[in-house]
Amino acid sequence: MVTRKCQLCGSDALEPVIDLGHHPLADTFLPPEALDDKEKTYPLRVLLCECGYATLDVVVPAEERYQAMDYSYTASNSPVSVKHFSEMAKEMITRVGVTPDDLVVDVGSNDGTLLRAFRDQTGCRVLGVEPSGNIAAMAEQKGIPTLHEFFDSKAVEQIVSKGGAKAITATNVYNHITDLNAFMADISRALTNDGMFVFEAPSLLELVSRTAFDTVYLEHVSYFGIKPLARFYKKFGLHIHKIDLNDYMGGSMRVYVGKQPAAATIVENFVRQEKAAGIYDHATYVAFMARVRAFKSNLYRQIVEIKRRGGVIIAIGAATKGNTLLNYCNLNRTLLECVTDSSPLKIGKITPGSHLPIVADADIPKNATHALILPWNIGAFLKDKLKHLPLEFIVPHMGN
């Protein structure tokens, strides 16, 4: 679907600001037999509306993104994610006032890691909503009640029948939503009057400030600033109560949204930061793309030089963002041997586009000399994890 109008304000005044060429779906890791078929690619371009909302130019249907093949990411496999979600649950329990009688719903609940943290810390009722069948089944096996479907009016009916949700979470999910108007109408209906919708998503402010171009991929439909969101929420009777920035996923914002009125200064103070950084100005993105092109040239030249000197280079961490980096920078089997990962759902598969085999950390080639860390946001964690190996690490990001 080609984006013609802004989801938030309805304007057709959309201008391209980021262009990374053609890419396959970044979060669809391929079984080896899939290489027999022609791989689909789509333009990976971001448009900026006059209202400040940023969105993909071409949006791939959600069914193709999350249901055409088995999904490969599980939060429980990452110690970093488990710790992050445990701390998020603790903060929300205090902030929202979650009690054992309350219902907490997680949209795009994955294998139930966040909901388990809520249940373990409060004994509250939990419900996951997860469209990927294999992942929903894993959550159910772990004892997390999960609806295998997209979050829509059908799911909301079940939530309302349970008395509504005191808290609804969406972690790195809200930016994946295709129809934000329908989604927010459903959120408003599913929330109790004193409840909170809390989403965590990559921040447009952080994306620009850190030159985090690898946060852009086809699964990420939206790139959020607070200015357009605050105006958008008014039509649903919702207000922003709290905004926090954190380093998760390389620069995310956690936003609390509720039905009760909130102090206007919460939004005003944050919007001042956004305007100071120029994230609603086209000139900012001209400079951004210049930095991205320079990064691509420098990293490619560095990898080629290592290879020319006889180095053997692997990649570490089969992260979704890593696929944007690999494909934009033209790094593939001619330069890299493989990518390693600890997830059983990824090992044995192939990275989209670059077609690197994914192997277990234990199977890192003995002759490897250099390691390109793809999830640069957890570079320190990965370097410490693999410090026993004689590898020279490359953490490929200007913002790190």
N, C-alpha and C positions, 0 to 999 in steps of 0.2 A: 504494500500500500504506500503510495506516494503522499507525503504530507502536504496538504494544500492550505490548511488553516490552523491557527493556533488552538490547541485544546483548551487553554485557559481563558482566553479573551475573544476568540473567534476571528481575529484579524488574519488577513492574508498577507500582511507585511512581514514576510519571513525572508531573511537573507542568510546565505551560507557563510559560516565563520570558521569551520574546521572541516578539512577534507583529507582523509587518510587513504583514498583509493578504494579498490574493491577488496572485500574480505568475505570469508565464509563465516558461519556462525561460530563464535569464539568459544562457546560453552558446550559445544557438541564434539566430544572426543570420539574418534572413529574406531570401530572394530576393524581389524585388518582387511576383512572381506569387503568393506565399504569402499576401499580404494579401487575396486573394479568399476565403480560407478563414477560418472562425472560429478565433481564436487561443485555445488552451487555457491556462487559468490554474489554479493550485493554491494552497491555503493555505500561507503561508510562516511557519511557527511552529517554535520550538525548545523541546524538552522537556528538563528536567533530572531525571536519575535520582538516587535517594538515594545511589548509589555515587559520583556526581560526573560521570558520562558525560552529555554533551549531544548531542541528536540531533534531526533533523527529525521533526515530527509526521506529515507525509505524504511518502513517498518515491516519486519517479517512477521507473519501471523504467529500468535502465541502457541498455537498447536504445533507448529513446525519447530518452534524454539524449545519446547519443553516436553513434547509427547511423541515426536517422530522417532526418537531413539531413547534408550535408557539414559537417564541423567547420571552424571558422574561425580557430583560434589556432595559430600556429607560433612556437616559441621563438626560432628563428633570425632572425625579423624584428625582434626587440627587442635593441638593443645592451646594455641593462641586463641582460636575461636571459642573453645570451651570456657576458657578463663574470661574472655570478653563478655560472653553471654551470661555467665554467672554474675559478673559485676553489674551488667545491665539490669538483670532481674532484681538484684538487691536494691539498686537505685530506684527502679520503678515501684517496687513494693512500698518503699517509704514515700516517694513522691505522689503516687496515685492512691495509696492507701489500700492495697490489695489484702483481703482477708481470706480465711479458709472458705467462706461462703461464696466468694466471688468467682466469676468465670473469666479466664484469660484466653484470648484467641490469638493465634499466630498465623498470619497470612504468608503463604509460601514457607511453610513450617519445616521443610526439609525433613531431617530424621528426628525432629523433636527435641533437639539439644536445648534450645531456649526454654521451651515449655517445661522440660524436666527440671530446669533450674528454678522456675517459678513454683512448681509443685513441691520440690524438695524443700524449698525455703519457707513455704506458707501452708502447704497442704490444700491449696485452692484447686478448683476444677479447671481443667485445661482442654482445649480443642484446637487441633491443627487443621489447616486447609492447605492441601498440597496437590498440584496438578500432575506431578510426575509419578506414575504408578509404582515404579520400583522403589522410589524413595518413601512414598506414603506407606508401602508395605513394611519397610524397615522400621518406620516410626511405630506402627501398630504392633510389630513384634516386640518393641521395647516398652509397650504398655502405654503409649501416648495415643489417645483417641484422635483419629485423623480422617477428615473428609477428603476423598480422592477426587478433587475437582478444583476448578478455578473459583476464586472468591467472587460470587455473584449473588443475585437475588435468591437463588435456591439455597445457597449456603447461609445467607442472612436469615431466612425463614427458620432454619434449624437453631441458629444462635438466639433469635428472638424467643423461640419456644422454650429456651433454657433460661429466660429472664433477661437476656441481653448481656453484653460483655462489659466488665468494669475496665478492662484494658484490652486493646487490640494492637498488636505489634506487626511491623513489616520491616525486616532487616535486609537491606540490599535487595528489596523486592519492589518497593514503591516506584523506583525508577524504571522498572520493567513493565509497568502497567500500560496497556494499550489505550484504554478508555478511562481517563481520569475523572470525567464527570460522572459516569455510572459508578465508578469505584467509590468516590467520595459520598455519593448519595447512599450507597450501601453501607459505608462506614458509619454515617450519621444515624442510619436506621438501626444498626446493630449495637451501637454504644448506649450504655445507660446515661442518664442525664448528668451524673457526676463522673462519668468515665473518661478515659483518655485514649486517643489514637496516638501511638508513638512509633514514628518511623525513623529508620537510620538509613541514609543513602549518601553516595558520594556528593560532596558539596561542590557546586560550580566555582565558588570562591577558592576552595583548596585546589581544585583541578587546574585552574588558571595559574594560581600562585606557585604551584609545584611543577608546572608544565607536565602534569600527569596525563598525557595523551592516551596512555594505555588503559585509562579508565573508560575510554570510548570504545564500545563494541556493540554489535547488532542487538544484543539482548537488552542493552541499556537504552530505552526509548527516550527517557527524559534526563535532563541535566539541570538540577534545581538551584535557583537562587530564592531567597526568602521574599524579596519584593513582590514578584508576581504571585507567589503562593498565598501570601497574606490576603491579597485582594481576591483571589480565587475562592478562598474558604468562606468569604462572607456570604456567598450565595447558598451555602449549606448551613448557615448559622453556626459556624465553627470559628474558633479563635486560637492563635498560637500562644501558648503559655510559657514555653521554655525552649531555648535553642542552645545546644552545646556542640562544640567541635571536638573531634578526637582523631587519633591517627589510624583507626581501623580502616582497612582496605586502602590505605594510602591517603586518607583525608576525607572523613565522613562528618556529617552533621546528624545529631539526634534531636528530633523536634517533637515536642509534646503539643497535641491539638485536642481541644475539648469544646464542649457546648457552652460552658460558663464563660462570661466575659473575662478578658485579661488586660493587663496594663499595656497601653499602646507603646510604651517605651521599650518593651521587649523586642518588638519588630523594628522600631525606629533606630535603636542603637545598632542592630545588626546590619540593617540596610545601609547605614553610614559606612560601615566597614566595606560592604560590597561596592558601593559607589567609589570609595577611595581607591579600591583595587581596580576599578574600571571594568568590571565584568559585564556591564551592559553597554559598553562602548566598542564599536567595530574595530577601532584602531588597536585595541588591546589584543584582538585575535590575529591581526596582521603580524604583530610582534610575536604572539604565541606560536603561530605557524612557522615563522622564521626560526624560532628556537627549536621547534620540533624537527624541521628539516636539517638543521645543523647537528642535532643529536643523532639523527639517522646516519648522516654521513660519517660522523666521528666514530660511532659504535661499529658500523660496518667496516670502516678502515681498520679499527683496532682488532676486530676478529680476523679479518683477512691477513693482517700482519702476523698475528700469533700463529695462524695456520701456515703461513709461508715459512716461518721459522721452525716448523716441525711440531708445533704444539697440537695436542689433542684436546678438543673443547667439548664439554658437555653442558647441558642446561640443567638447572636445579629448580624443581617446583613446577609442576604442570598446571599453572594457574591460568584462569581465563584471561586476565590482563596480559599474561605472557604471550598469548596467541596474537593479540593486537601488535605487541612489540615485535615478535618474530616475523609476522607477515608484512608489517609496514617497513621493517628494516631489511627485508629480503634475506633472512637467516633461515637456512634449511639444511637438508642432509648433505649438501656439498661443503658445508662449513662446520656443522655440529653433528656429533655422533648420536646423541640421544638426549632425552630429558628424564630425570629421575623424579619419583614421587613416592609417597608412603601410602597412598590411597589404593586399596584393593580394587575399587571401581574404575581406576584410571590405568593401573598397571596392565600392560598387554595391549592397550589401545594406541592410537596414533593421533598426534596433534593435528588439528584442522589446518589446512593450507600448507604449513611447513612440512608436514608428514614425518615428524620425528617419532621414533618408537619410544614409548614410555616404559621405563624399567624401574624395578625396586631400588631403593637406596643401596641395598646390599649388593646390587649388580652393577655398580658403577665400574666402568672399564678400568682395569689395573693401570693402563698406560695413560689415563687421563691426566692432563697437566693443568687445565684451566676449567673453571666452572662459572657459567653465566647465570646469576641468580635472577629468575624471572619475577617472582613476587618480591620486588625490592623493598616493599613496605615491611617485610619481616626478614630482611637481609641479615640483621644481627643474630636473630634466632637461628637461621639456617647455617650461618657461618660457625656458630658455636656448636651446633649439632654435628657438623661434619669436620670439625677442627682436627680430628685424628687422621684425616686424609691429606696426602701431599698435594693439595690443590691451591692454585692461585685464584682467588675469587674476584669476579667482576660484578659489581652491583650497578646495573646500568640505568641510573636515573639522576638527572640533574637536581631533582627535588629531594634526594635522599641525603 
